Amino acid sequence: MTSPFILINFKTYREGTGHSADRIARAAQAVMEDTGVEIGIAPSFTELRRMAKHYTIPVFAQHIDGVDAGAHTGRIPAYMLTMAGASGTLINHSERRLTLAEIEAGLAAAESAKLQTVICTNNIRATAGAAALGPSYVAIEPPELIGSGISVATADPGIIEGSVRAAEEKNPSVKVLAGAGIHSGKCVRIALDLGCTGVLLASGVVKADDPEAVLRDLVSRC
Ligand SMILES: O=C[C@H](O)COP(=O)(O)O
């Protein structure tokens, strides 16, 4: 049986930058080592290489572009992510929405670089479409709950259940993460009980006074 996966997105929070990013990464590594629950981080591009060098936990990018090396100003190709030490990438986060063509190109680039892929979706139909593309994970996140402190696990368990079912129907090898407002071990337990492999979260850990305490609570019912 595979371990649950908890992926912490640092977004562009100041609390996820510089020394504060280290505080979270250090805590994530300690909790992962103590409990065996897989905990990954998705820091900003400017922190990614440093995070991947200093910590052994999985480090994901927050975005990828389906372009190769060359004349592409301001883009982030797969080879740069692997050179920086990333092991995976988010694709199509609600805060960085992409066209279908861009999602497909980013996914293909990530796969050819052997990066794990998390396509984010905002509803069950989008989950079905994303799962059909065959990423490693689909992360279902109702946009209205993102950053709200109100957990999708309790506010909208139906969207999680429906997404798990949709992914299973389209491609049973695609794992599902639940995200938006996740902040406690209870939220994680509900997501796992609904068939998810884990959770994608940000503010609950990144903005916490004591990120390690939150992380220990998150894994407490895995
Ligand atoms: O990538 C993370 C999600 O957008 C969830 O964010 P949140 O945990 O702050 O609601």
Ligand as a Chemical Component Dictionary entry (heavy atoms), coordinates in Angstrom:
data_LIG
# 
_chem_comp.id                   LIG 
_chem_comp.type                 NON-POLYMER 
_chem_comp.pdbx_formal_charge   0 
_chem_comp.three_letter_code    LIG 
# 
loop_
_chem_comp_atom.comp_id 
_chem_comp_atom.atom_id 
_chem_comp_atom.alt_atom_id 
_chem_comp_atom.type_symbol 
_chem_comp_atom.charge 
_chem_comp_atom.model_Cartn_x 
_chem_comp_atom.model_Cartn_y 
_chem_comp_atom.model_Cartn_z 
_chem_comp_atom.pdbx_ordinal 
LIG O1 O1 O 0 -2.450 24.632 -3.700 1  
LIG C1 C1 C 0 -3.138 24.691 -2.679 2  
LIG C2 C2 C 0 -4.519 25.028 -2.700 3  
LIG O2 O2 O 0 -4.840 26.085 -3.547 4  
LIG C3 C3 C 0 -5.193 25.120 -1.376 5  
LIG O3 O3 O 0 -4.872 26.306 -0.707 6  
LIG P1 P1 P 0 -5.358 26.461 0.803  7  
LIG O4 O4 O 0 -4.874 25.254 1.543  8  
LIG O5 O5 O 0 -4.720 27.722 1.272  9  
LIG O6 O6 O 0 -6.853 26.534 0.772  10 
# 
loop_
_chem_comp_bond.comp_id 
_chem_comp_bond.atom_id_1 
_chem_comp_bond.atom_id_2 
_chem_comp_bond.value_order 
_chem_comp_bond.pdbx_ordinal 
LIG O1 C1 DOUB 1 
LIG C1 C2 SING 2 
LIG C2 O2 SING 3 
LIG C2 C3 SING 4 
LIG C3 O3 SING 5 
LIG O3 P1 SING 6 
LIG P1 O4 DOUB 7 
LIG P1 O5 SING 8 
LIG P1 O6 SING 9 
# 
